[in-house]
Amino acid sequence: MLDFIQSLSDGVLFGATYALIGIGFTLVFGVMHKLNLSYAAASVGGAYCGLLVLKVFAGAPPLAVFFCAFLAGGLLGYIVYLACFHFIPISNPLATLMATVGMLLLVDEVIVHQTDGMPLNYPALFDDVMLRAGEFTLRGDLLMVFVVSILCMAGLLALLYRTRLGLATRAVSQQAVAAQLCGIRVGQVNAMTFVITGLLGGIAGAMIGASVGTLSPLLTTPLTIKGLIVTVIGGLGSIPGAIVAGLLVGGFESVLQQYRGVTERDLYVMLLLFVFLVFRPGGLFAPKEGRD
Amino acid sequence: MDFYFGLAQIIGVHTLLGLSAYIVLLTGQVSMAQAGFFAVGAYAAGMLTVLAGWAILPALAASSLLGAAVACAVGFPALRVKGLMLVIATLAFGEAVRLFFFNFDYQVARGGVKLGPLGGEGFRQIRYFPENGWTTMQVMLFIWIFVVLVMAILWWLDRSRYGAVLRAVGEDELAAQSVGINLTAVKVSAMTIGGAIAGLGGGIYAHYTTHIEHASFGILLATFALAYPILGGLGSVFGTVVAAIFVQGFLVEGLRFLGDWRNLLFGALIVLAMNLRPKGFLDAPTLRWIRRVFGGKRGAA
């Protein structure tokens, strides 16, 4: 029983990063009704860029690395927007999808090329802290990951519901044409969405690096798939859904890793996805049916 | 010369993979599961010839049927969700198949050697072609007979009533439904045909490489499957072949002299191609132009 609670809590804490990746997918889907498959790769790419700080200033604090990853993620998000969305006609969803896949491969290869495919160590905060309650422990670095992720989500929700930019974003996601008629620059809002999700992704990538201890290009594919699964389980386009589903998937996979081993773990996560597709295709928080 | 025959083999198998995604794309569904069906076909055909001692043709027929059956089974739950959700569902399915074969052990001792799939190490010694003394050219011809056959069937399907129905669903689901087309039946049947083609391609693939492992059937292969018809354009089956030749012949083999940079260029060129030709290489105006040049008056219409 203790093992169960232990792995569940570790998983839920780590699941916060899945939630961040899921939010990124869901936000772009909500605003543009398109899938950005390169998102998880760009997030890991942002985290790698964070390591550049260490190259320039040896011994820079981890916070500086995280902040640099945050900024680099935003920049990468804008590049992805320009390369895969800006110039391709909106009536051609297949072309954008394919372009984002091309971008996924490109980011992956740039990382492999720059690092010779070797995993790199990633700095973490509080990794020597252990909170104990009898046999039960909470890892300090995982707690840090959780808290940072929750802060980012709070920041995002504040941005979406308390600022004019957030209002414009929500308007575009409800009805792009109507929003344009009200004088909102749809192109600008789309680009900003990519920058915002990129910033979140950079943080998510850095948090994953911090909690795992290393970054490797092998992370991108599983992360893409986990992020997408989180998006579907939470309901496409729903931010609270992505948060809940991220924590759920994190806990679920950690528990199954405990009982079934690391090679079989992901099979059960896929199975969870199919259970949702069959019995609740709209996800946990399915948005109400739109009129258009 | 054998190098070019080998290249033609690769292009042939990848064309089959692309065609399996092509027919699903005609209905407007984006399936990332084709690599999964391909893997199912590869393992099934390999096990049938190596472990059960079947000849190649019945083994390929069986792998094709199995691919179709799996695709049909996946199609029903997956097609309940629309559009982009399907991408995710099929992506997860493809990964699940790969993970299944990563954990799949079934070895039989045959004359002192253990044969059969062994988890992460893969499935070695699928030596039907070498054992029966086939030359590279014969294998190449064997593959292309299937490619031409499948292309002919798809070309004919495209011109039949069924092809019109597929494209109608792809153009506008709501309109298609309102003229009485059963959406589920159309989508699942397209998925099943795609699964059969992918299973066939996988069976052939297993035999010419002689060694398959789970890592070859990852997200990259699923991307390739989708890339061919999308890069080539959905206007005609020939677009898929053109794209397969372009990708495998030029991007993969032709740029080999670039060494490490080739992989970098690969992704960038896909992005570039989609920006410059969002409707594919052989889009409708290009097809019309080709028909005008080669088809005389008849094609001008």
Interface residues (C-beta under 8 A of the other chain):
Chain A: F29 H33 K34 L35 A83 C84 F87 I88 P89 N92 P93 L94 A95 T96 L97 M98 A99 V101 G102 M103 L104 L105 L106 V107 D108 E109 V110 V112 H113 T221 T224 I225 L228 I229 T231 V232 L236 T263 E264 D266 L267 M270 L271 L273 F274 L277 V278 P281
Chain B: L25 V30 P77 A78 R80 V81 G83 L84 M85 V87 I88 A89 L91 A92 F93 E95 A96 L99 F100 F102 N103 G120 G218 I219 L220 T223 L226 A227 I230 L231 D260 W261 N263 L264 F266 G267 A268 L269 I270 V271 M274 N275 P278 K279
